[in-house]
Amino acid sequence: MALKDVLIDELRDMYSAENQLVTALPKLAKGAKNQDLKSLFTTHLDETKGQVLRLKQVFQLLGEKPTGEHCNGMEGVIEEGADALEKDEEGPSFDSGIIGAALRTEHYEIAGYEAAIDMSNTLGMSDIAALLTENLNEELTAAKKIKAASKPIFQEASSQPEGEEEAPKTGKEKYSAKKSKEDEKKAAPQVKKRVATR
């Protein structure tokens, strides 16, 4: 597979990711308790819409269609955000879970854009790299703003009293706990090998 084909696949993945975020960000904005966080998500929604349009420009320059790949990675990250919105937490503790999901989203996008920019530059496609760099810079800025907003939220959450009794787990939480144990069990032989070689 030629590098240009890999780039097109990567860009289609990013296009799918950004379109998924156009529908996910309003839910995060609506669910957040902290007004600064709500505002950040609303602002980033507008940026994300612009990123979708920029990616369409990239595909026009390439003479390709933007659809054809579904971003399973972003689907999973968005699912984590949806899980955070379902938690039975209050105020800053609730927002702390949303912040974690939002930062994972931003870092996923940052990694995708960095790879696509490097491929574009390698192929001598500076016009495409420039458009992608605009998207990357917005993602980097969004991540910095989320981190800045997180500091007072985490501080406030740290002073909240711990829950006295744990609420019964939902079916989804039980499934997640089971999968987590399976993940640990599958990885254990490799982790033991690493420990043995040290």
C-alpha contacts under 8 A as a table, 3 or more apart, distances in Angstrom:
res1	aa1	res2	aa2	distance
1	M	5	D	6.37
1	M	6	V	6.97
2	A	5	D	5.31
2	A	6	V	6.56
3	L	6	V	4.97
3	L	7	L	6.11
3	L	119	M	7.20
3	L	123	L	7.87
4	K	7	L	4.96
4	K	8	I	6.21
4	K	119	M	7.80
4	K	123	L	7.39
5	D	8	I	5.06
5	D	9	D	6.28
6	V	9	D	5.14
6	V	10	E	6.17
7	L	10	E	4.99
7	L	11	L	6.06
7	L	116	A	6.07
7	L	119	M	6.36
7	L	120	S	7.34
8	I	11	L	5.03
8	I	12	R	6.10
9	D	12	R	5.12
9	D	13	D	6.18
9	D	69	E	6.93
10	E	13	D	5.03
10	E	14	M	6.30
10	E	112	G	7.23
10	E	116	A	6.58
11	L	14	M	4.96
11	L	15	Y	6.04
11	L	55	L	7.58
11	L	66	P	7.61
11	L	116	A	6.90
12	R	15	Y	4.91
12	R	16	S	6.17
12	R	66	P	5.49
12	R	67	T	5.97
12	R	68	G	6.54
12	R	69	E	5.40
12	R	70	H	7.64
13	D	16	S	5.19
13	D	17	A	6.16
13	D	69	E	5.47
13	D	70	H	6.03
13	D	71	C	4.92
14	M	17	A	4.84
14	M	18	E	6.07
14	M	71	C	7.11
14	M	109	E	7.34
14	M	112	G	6.80
14	M	113	Y	7.71
15	Y	18	E	5.27
15	Y	19	N	6.22
15	Y	52	V	6.35
15	Y	55	L	6.45
15	Y	66	P	6.69
15	Y	67	T	7.49
16	S	19	N	5.15
16	S	20	Q	6.15
16	S	67	T	7.40
16	S	69	E	6.78
16	S	70	H	5.58
16	S	71	C	5.53
17	A	20	Q	5.15
17	A	21	L	6.31
17	A	70	H	7.70
17	A	71	C	5.54
17	A	74	M	5.48
17	A	75	E	7.56
17	A	109	E	7.92
18	E	21	L	5.01
18	E	22	V	6.35
18	E	48	T	6.34
18	E	49	K	7.77
18	E	51	Q	7.22
18	E	52	V	6.16
19	N	22	V	5.11
19	N	23	T	7.02
19	N	49	K	7.90
19	N	52	V	6.77
20	Q	23	T	5.57
20	Q	24	A	6.32
20	Q	74	M	7.53
20	Q	75	E	7.37
21	L	24	A	4.69
21	L	25	L	5.63
21	L	45	L	7.73
21	L	48	T	7.32
21	L	78	I	7.74
22	V	25	L	5.93
22	V	26	P	7.48
22	V	45	L	6.19
22	V	48	T	6.50
22	V	49	K	6.58
23	T	26	P	6.39
23	T	27	K	7.53
24	A	27	K	5.44
24	A	28	L	6.65
24	A	78	I	6.92
25	L	28	L	5.07
25	L	29	A	6.15
25	L	41	F	6.05
25	L	42	T	7.23
25	L	44	H	7.89
25	L	45	L	6.01
26	P	29	A	4.97
26	P	30	K	6.02
26	P	41	F	7.24
26	P	42	T	6.84
26	P	45	L	7.29
27	K	30	K	5.09
27	K	31	G	5.98
28	L	31	G	5.06
28	L	32	A	5.94
28	L	38	K	7.48
28	L	41	F	6.81
28	L	81	G	7.55
28	L	85	L	7.49
28	L	98	I	7.36
29	A	32	A	5.48
29	A	37	L	7.19
29	A	38	K	4.44
29	A	39	S	7.21
29	A	40	L	7.95
29	A	41	F	5.25
29	A	42	T	6.13
30	K	38	K	6.88
31	G	85	L	6.39
32	A	35	Q	7.49
32	A	37	L	6.43
32	A	38	K	5.69
32	A	94	F	7.80
32	A	95	D	5.87
32	A	98	I	7.32
33	K	37	L	7.67
33	K	38	K	7.33
33	K	91	G	5.93
33	K	92	P	7.41
33	K	94	F	7.70
33	K	95	D	6.40
34	N	37	L	5.33
34	N	38	K	6.31
34	N	91	G	7.54
34	N	92	P	7.37
34	N	95	D	6.96
34	N	153	I	7.96
35	Q	38	K	4.97
35	Q	39	S	6.13
36	D	39	S	5.09
36	D	40	L	6.17
36	D	149	A	6.83
37	L	40	L	5.02
37	L	41	F	6.27
37	L	146	I	7.34
37	L	149	A	6.74
38	K	41	F	5.33
38	K	42	T	6.25
39	S	42	T	5.08
39	S	43	T	6.08
40	L	43	T	5.17
40	L	44	H	6.02
40	L	142	A	7.74
40	L	145	K	7.48
40	L	146	I	7.28
41	F	44	H	5.06
41	F	45	L	6.05
42	T	45	L	5.09
42	T	46	D	6.77
43	T	46	D	5.40
43	T	47	E	6.57
44	H	47	E	4.83
44	H	48	T	5.94
44	H	142	A	6.91
45	L	48	T	4.97
45	L	49	K	6.31
46	D	49	K	5.23
46	D	50	G	6.49
47	E	50	G	5.01
47	E	51	Q	6.19
47	E	138	E	7.27
48	T	51	Q	4.82
48	T	52	V	6.30
49	K	52	V	5.17
49	K	53	L	6.52
50	G	53	L	5.06
50	G	54	R	6.19
51	Q	54	R	4.93
51	Q	55	L	6.12
51	Q	135	N	5.73
52	V	55	L	5.12
52	V	56	K	6.31
53	L	56	K	5.00
53	L	57	Q	6.44
54	R	57	Q	5.00
54	R	58	V	6.39
54	R	131	L	6.40
54	R	132	L	7.64
54	R	135	N	7.77
55	L	58	V	4.90
55	L	59	F	6.35
55	L	66	P	7.73
55	L	131	L	7.71
55	L	132	L	7.51
56	K	59	F	5.12
56	K	60	Q	6.27
56	K	66	P	6.51
57	Q	60	Q	5.00
57	Q	61	L	6.28
58	V	61	L	5.13
58	V	62	L	6.29
58	V	128	I	5.76
58	V	131	L	7.16
59	F	62	L	4.89
59	F	63	G	5.92
59	F	64	E	5.16
59	F	65	K	6.04
59	F	66	P	5.89
60	Q	63	G	4.95
60	Q	64	E	6.31
60	Q	65	K	7.57
61	L	64	E	7.87
61	L	128	I	7.55
65	K	68	G	7.78
71	C	74	M	5.55
71	C	75	E	6.37
72	N	75	E	4.90
72	N	76	G	6.27
73	G	76	G	5.20
73	G	77	V	6.36
74	M	77	V	4.93
74	M	78	I	5.94
74	M	105	T	7.16
74	M	108	Y	7.52
75	E	78	I	5.17
75	E	79	E	6.15
76	G	79	E	4.96
76	G	80	E	6.46
77	V	80	E	5.11
77	V	81	G	6.57
77	V	101	A	6.92
77	V	104	R	6.86
77	V	105	T	6.12
78	I	81	G	4.95
78	I	82	A	6.26
78	I	101	A	7.55
78	I	105	T	7.36
79	E	82	A	4.91
79	E	83	D	6.16
80	E	83	D	4.94
80	E	84	A	6.26
80	E	101	A	6.08
81	G	84	A	5.03
81	G	85	L	6.37
81	G	98	I	6.15
81	G	101	A	4.94
81	G	102	A	7.01
82	A	85	L	5.08
82	A	86	E	6.52
83	D	86	E	5.15
83	D	87	K	6.63
84	A	87	K	5.37
84	A	94	F	7.46
84	A	97	G	5.42
84	A	98	I	5.60
84	A	101	A	7.33
85	L	94	F	7.67
85	L	97	G	7.98
85	L	98	I	6.89
87	K	94	F	7.05
88	D	94	F	7.63
89	E	93	S	5.98
89	E	94	F	4.79
90	E	93	S	5.81
90	E	94	F	5.25
91	G	94	F	5.36
91	G	95	D	6.38
91	G	157	A	7.85
92	P	95	D	4.93
92	P	96	S	5.99
92	P	153	I	5.35
92	P	154	F	6.85
92	P	156	E	6.27
92	P	157	A	4.90
93	S	96	S	5.00
93	S	97	G	6.76
93	S	153	I	7.80
93	S	154	F	7.48
93	S	157	A	4.99
93	S	160	Q	7.86
94	F	97	G	5.57
94	F	98	I	6.78
95	D	98	I	4.98
95	D	99	I	6.15
95	D	153	I	7.24
96	S	99	I	5.09
96	S	100	G	6.49
96	S	150	S	7.21
96	S	153	I	6.75
96	S	154	F	6.30
96	S	157	A	7.50
97	G	100	G	5.28
97	G	101	A	6.55
98	I	101	A	5.17
98	I	102	A	6.08
99	I	102	A	4.99
99	I	103	L	6.09
99	I	146	I	6.99
99	I	150	S	6.79
100	G	103	L	5.31
100	G	104	R	6.32
101	A	104	R	5.20
101	A	105	T	6.34
102	A	105	T	5.08
102	A	106	E	6.36
102	A	146	I	7.75
103	L	106	E	5.05
103	L	107	H	6.15
103	L	143	A	6.15
103	L	146	I	7.17
103	L	147	K	7.87
104	R	107	H	5.23
104	R	108	Y	6.10
105	T	108	Y	5.21
105	T	109	E	6.39
106	E	109	E	5.19
106	E	110	I	6.10
106	E	139	E	6.00
106	E	140	L	7.50
106	E	142	A	7.34
106	E	143	A	5.91
107	H	110	I	4.88
107	H	111	A	6.14
107	H	143	A	7.59
108	Y	111	A	5.35
108	Y	112	G	6.39
109	E	112	G	5.07
109	E	113	Y	6.14
109	E	136	L	7.77
109	E	139	E	7.07
110	I	113	Y	5.26
110	I	114	E	6.07
110	I	136	L	5.97
110	I	139	E	6.27
110	I	140	L	6.89
111	A	114	E	5.20
111	A	115	A	6.29
112	G	115	A	5.34
112	G	116	A	6.26
113	Y	116	A	5.04
113	Y	117	I	5.94
113	Y	132	L	6.46
113	Y	133	T	7.46
113	Y	135	N	7.57
113	Y	136	L	5.82
114	E	117	I	5.17
114	E	118	D	6.21
114	E	136	L	7.25
115	A	118	D	5.23
115	A	119	M	6.25
116	A	119	M	5.09
116	A	120	S	6.06
116	A	129	A	7.69
116	A	132	L	7.59
117	I	120	S	5.02
117	I	121	N	6.11
117	I	128	I	7.80
117	I	129	A	4.94
117	I	132	L	6.29
117	I	133	T	6.91
118	D	121	N	5.17
118	D	122	T	6.11
118	D	129	A	7.76
119	M	122	T	5.04
119	M	123	L	6.24
120	S	123	L	5.12
120	S	124	G	6.23
120	S	125	M	5.00
120	S	126	S	6.71
120	S	128	I	6.51
120	S	129	A	5.49
121	N	124	G	4.93
121	N	125	M	5.57
121	N	126	S	5.85
121	N	129	A	6.24
122	T	125	M	7.57
125	M	128	I	5.49
125	M	129	A	6.28
126	S	129	A	4.87
126	S	130	A	6.01
127	D	130	A	5.18
127	D	131	L	6.58
128	I	131	L	5.28
128	I	132	L	6.26
129	A	132	L	5.09
129	A	133	T	5.95
130	A	133	T	5.02
130	A	134	E	6.49
131	L	134	E	5.29
131	L	135	N	6.80
132	L	135	N	5.13
132	L	136	L	6.17
133	T	136	L	4.81
133	T	137	N	6.00
134	E	137	N	5.25
134	E	138	E	6.42
135	N	138	E	5.22
135	N	139	E	6.36
136	L	139	E	5.07
136	L	140	L	6.18
137	N	140	L	5.06
137	N	141	T	6.12
138	E	141	T	5.11
138	E	142	A	6.05
139	E	142	A	5.00
139	E	143	A	6.17
140	L	143	A	5.21
140	L	144	K	6.32
141	T	144	K	5.09
141	T	145	K	6.18
142	A	145	K	5.10
142	A	146	I	6.15
143	A	146	I	5.13
143	A	147	K	6.17
144	K	147	K	5.10
144	K	148	A	6.13
145	K	148	A	5.02
145	K	149	A	6.10
146	I	149	A	5.08
146	I	150	S	6.01
147	K	150	S	4.97
147	K	151	K	6.74
148	A	151	K	5.80
149	A	152	P	6.54
149	A	153	I	6.93
150	S	153	I	5.05
150	S	154	F	5.84
151	K	154	F	5.28
151	K	155	Q	6.12
152	P	155	Q	4.93
152	P	156	E	6.07
153	I	156	E	5.18
153	I	157	A	6.04
154	F	157	A	4.94
154	F	158	S	6.02
155	Q	158	S	5.20
155	Q	159	S	6.89
156	E	159	S	5.51
156	E	160	Q	6.89
157	A	160	Q	5.25
163	G	166	E	6.81
169	K	172	K	7.88
169	K	173	E	5.67
169	K	174	K	6.11
170	T	173	E	5.13
170	T	174	K	6.22
171	G	174	K	5.11
171	G	175	Y	6.14
172	K	175	Y	5.11
172	K	176	S	6.15
173	E	176	S	4.98
173	E	177	A	6.11
174	K	177	A	5.11
174	K	178	K	6.20
175	Y	178	K	5.10
175	Y	179	K	6.20
176	S	179	K	5.10
176	S	180	S	6.09
177	A	180	S	5.04
177	A	181	K	6.42
178	K	181	K	5.26
178	K	182	E	6.37
179	K	182	E	4.92
179	K	183	D	6.09
180	S	183	D	5.05
180	S	184	E	6.29
181	K	184	E	5.10
181	K	185	K	6.16
182	E	185	K	5.02
182	E	186	K	6.14
183	D	186	K	5.24
183	D	187	A	6.21
184	E	187	A	5.21
184	E	188	A	5.90
185	K	188	A	5.21
185	K	189	P	7.86
186	K	189	P	7.07
187	A	190	Q	5.54
187	A	191	V	6.21
188	A	191	V	5.03
188	A	192	K	6.02
189	P	192	K	5.10
189	P	193	K	6.27
190	Q	193	K	5.03
190	Q	194	R	6.37
191	V	194	R	5.13
191	V	195	V	6.31
192	K	195	V	5.08
192	K	196	A	6.08
193	K	196	A	5.05
193	K	197	T	6.28
194	R	197	T	5.27
194	R	198	R	6.56
195	V	198	R	5.46
